[in-house]
């Protein structure tokens, strides 16, 4: 077990299930998880983020117990904007929604796909999408398989509690072929099972799959098949009982994107905040107006977030792009001004 000083906790399914049962009891008694999340976070002095146990590029724990990754940096940005530290609870996909709705964590950043079913039945809200992907398959090069249509009768490793079982089922039914799925609670257990030959196929969204392939001992022995099987817009998840907290997260993300659009970086943000004559940047960086106070945030909330982790592009490049071992292109996760889908809402 990791040291508590590192802010990492490993929770059992039994423990989270018990917490969920307690919440049900509280609701029956007329008591609910607090909707004043910003106030609660400030009072305790830290933001509780639920992140993947292990997902290369997105959430990885190093030998010193420090968690890093693309999703992890968005948690750090949110915490910095609020004025607290970030602490992390590592969760499996199966655990995540129970951990959130029971109040064990304040926010999930676990490459969680926004779907209609989740939006309307789980009591959660997606304040922002920070990554656009699509489900894909990986197979061994030695299999000779070059298309998902050649996977009739294949065994597929995947994680419980994800959208993969649905898009896989849809694809195989649509193409009138059969498969067998082997479910694992933890994502890294599913990948290990694939590597050890306990299944023929491993599945994840495209960039996650590319990152996980790059982490294998010999990536060239594995091939990602060309078919994109689903749309996977992933992002932050919060409880849907607190519009103030959801709005704060939405605008913190917008600030990170707008910073990239306007050329404001981790290194330059403090000087820009002090000297800029641009009215839009003065507003975003807290020199003028009351947007921070109106959202329940400090006046320099955007400066704090950008200083902590950089702008959206810096986060991507550090963990997934050319500055990382994965060397991925931005693709659809580039700015809208460059043909991508990442768009900073207007801060005014």
Secondary structure, 3 states (H helix, E strand, C coil): CCCHHHCEEECCHHHHHHHHHHHHHHHHCCCCCCCCHHHHHHHHCEEEEEEECCECCCEEECCCCCEECHHHHHHHHHHHHHCCEEEEEEECCCCHHHHHHCCCCCEEEEEEECCHHHHHHCCEEEEEEEEEECEEEEEEHHHCCCCHHHCCCEEEEEECCCCHHHHHHHHHHHCCCCEEEEEECCHHHHHHHHHCCCCCEEEEEHHHHHHHHHCCCCHHHEEECCCCCCCEEEEEEEECCCHHHHHHHHHHHHHHHHHHHHCCCCCCHHHHHHHCCCHHHHHHCCCCCCHHHHCCCCCCHHHHHHHHHCCHHHHHHHHCCCCCCCCCCCHHHCEHHHCCCECCCCCC
